[in-house]
Amino acid sequence: MGAVLDTTSRHGDNRETGWVNRLFNREGYTPEYQELKFTLHRKLLDRINLEALSSMAGERVRAEIRAAVAKLVEEEKTPLSLVEKDRVIEEILDEVFGLGPLEPLLQDPTVSDILVTTPRLVYVERGGKLYRTPVEFKDDAHLLRIIEKVVSRVGRRVDESSPLVDARLPDGSRVNAAIPPVAVDGPLLSIRRFGRHALKGEDLVAKLAMTEGMLELLKGCVKARLNILICGGTGSGKTTLLNAVSSYIPEDERIVTIEDAAELRLQQTHVARMETRPPNVEGTGAIHIRQLVINALRMRPDRIIVGEVRSEEALDMLQAMNTGHDGSLTTLHANTPRDGLGRLEVMVGMANSNMGIRSIRAQIASAVDLFIQTSRFSDGTRRITHITEVVGMEQDIITLQDIFLFEKTGITETGKVLGRFRATGIRPKFYERLKQCGIALPPQMFQTVVEIS
């Protein structure tokens, strides 16, 4: 996990905390101010009929409520400056139309994760590091109300009988919430956000996530229809990389995507998207990834992209890769390519297929061509650390060979990670397959070393 900087402290690096100061006037967030805001909010709800306003156009509704809040502020005896009046009006509007105290964070494009640990402990991830913010909720009930607002918008529910929920905001952000009794100290809320524009391969090269040679190799592998698994930990950039490499799939191919929560943003036109469904109130009606993978095979796909394999659907994905749907891509959680192989074996075993371990490994070796390993380092940077080819089977063992590696060589006094991207000197077994597809890569690219300083 990235380092944690407490932006509520008076000490620290202004370069790191200045963005928070631009969003918030921290000294203004006193208990008295918070109490005033919630008093005004309660009075507003007592005074207006939101259901009647719902039939009006959005901007007109906002104007009506703004006027009602402004009138309530004028009626208050609490002395407020013009700036404070404007701020309390905007924050009450956020309570009515948005996600309350979280709205300033949601408006900041540099924030990638919003993590609410308690009503008075809210962190964000920015640039790969965690920062504590001055954002606070009034109490557990306030936080629970915001969670209920999120999940109700997408037809989900959260209560004591169903205390865990995954949802998706209109902008594509992924939301996870847990409430008591499973959340011991009160409601928990996590929001994973995605950039407004999906990063391209060239952007990842510019960010030193990989080298130009590595990108050219990955482009060639996608165009030549190799089956690719992207491995990494949480927040290591798996989905970002999957979005980037999938952009090299030709426009004239039909792509079917399958996800738990739809977050892939493919650039092609012919994309059929499917998403899992949780059980209903009676606990029935759930649609799982495995069902969607099986259904995808009946949809005449050229390629199947599964956002992440976690369980028995791995068997169906491998069988699809082995039966003409080459060029497919997916991700899984693993710390190394070899760990990824082990996880695949376990997941296929969960499918109750009665396959022996050697048969499972043979299935994997014939289906998967390439592992790409992503990692997040202590300074918040994300890099591809392995591009590894699946060579085949030697007796009962799947053999792998690394083509490119990132090697960490040190760390500076400021915490920046130093290292180098190194080609291992091995020309991949699929090199001839790339040539047959008209993809010519210079042999010397497999001898390169690029230092990161």
QUICOR-V847629 format. One record per backbone hydrogen bond with DSSP energy under -0.5 kcal/mol. CO is the residue of the C=O (numbers start at 1). NH is the residue of the N-H. If there is no record, write none. Layout:
BEGIN
co = [CO;CO]
nh = [NH;NH]
END
This chain:
BEGIN
co = [3;3;5;5;6;12;13;13;14;17;17;18;19;20;24;25;26;28;30;31;32;33;34;35;36;37;38;39;40;41;42;43;44;48;49;50;52;53;57;58;59;60;61;62;63;64;65;66;67;68;69;70;71;72;73;81;82;83;84;85;86;87;88;89;90;91;92;93;93;94;94;99;100;102;102;103;105;107;108;110;110;112;113;114;114;115;115;116;118;119;121;121;122;123;124;124;125;125;126;129;130;131;132;133;139;140;141;142;143;144;145;146;147;148;149;150;151;151;152;159;162;163;165;167;169;173;174;175;176;177;178;179;179;182;183;188;189;190;191;191;192;200;201;202;203;204;204;205;209;211;212;213;214;215;216;217;218;219;220;221;222;225;226;227;227;228;229;229;230;231;232;233;237;238;239;240;241;242;243;244;245;246;250;253;254;254;255;255;256;257;258;259;269;270;271;272;274;277;280;284;287;288;289;290;291;292;293;295;296;296;303;304;304;305;305;306;311;312;312;313;314;315;316;317;318;319;320;320;328;329;330;331;332;332;336;337;338;339;340;341;342;343;344;345;346;348;349;356;357;358;359;360;361;362;363;364;369;370;371;372;373;373;374;375;377;378;381;383;383;385;386;387;387;388;389;389;392;394;397;399;399;401;403;404;405;405;406;407;410;412;416;418;418;419;420;420;421;422;425;426;428;429;430;431;432;433;434;434;435;438;439;442;443;444;445;446;448;450;451;452]
nh = [5;130;7;132;9;14;16;17;18;20;21;22;23;24;26;28;29;30;34;35;36;37;38;39;40;41;42;43;44;45;46;47;48;50;53;54;55;56;61;62;63;64;65;66;67;68;69;70;71;72;73;74;75;76;76;85;86;87;88;89;90;91;92;93;94;95;96;97;98;98;100;102;103;105;106;107;108;109;111;112;127;193;125;116;191;117;123;189;121;137;117;118;133;115;126;131;112;113;129;126;5;124;7;122;143;144;145;146;147;148;149;150;151;152;153;154;154;156;155;162;159;179;177;175;172;169;192;167;190;165;188;182;183;184;186;178;116;176;114;193;174;204;205;206;207;209;210;208;384;215;216;217;218;219;220;221;222;223;224;226;225;327;228;369;370;330;231;372;332;374;334;236;241;242;243;244;245;246;247;247;248;249;253;255;302;303;257;272;305;274;307;276;271;255;273;257;259;287;283;280;277;292;293;294;295;296;297;298;299;301;256;306;329;258;307;331;314;315;316;317;318;319;320;321;322;323;323;325;228;306;230;309;232;334;340;341;342;343;344;345;346;347;348;349;350;351;352;360;361;362;363;364;365;366;367;368;390;229;388;231;385;386;233;383;380;3;377;375;385;406;373;403;404;371;391;401;399;397;394;391;392;389;424;387;407;422;408;420;418;415;412;409;410;452;407;422;450;405;427;428;431;432;434;435;436;437;437;439;438;440;441;445;446;447;448;425;423;421;453;419]
END
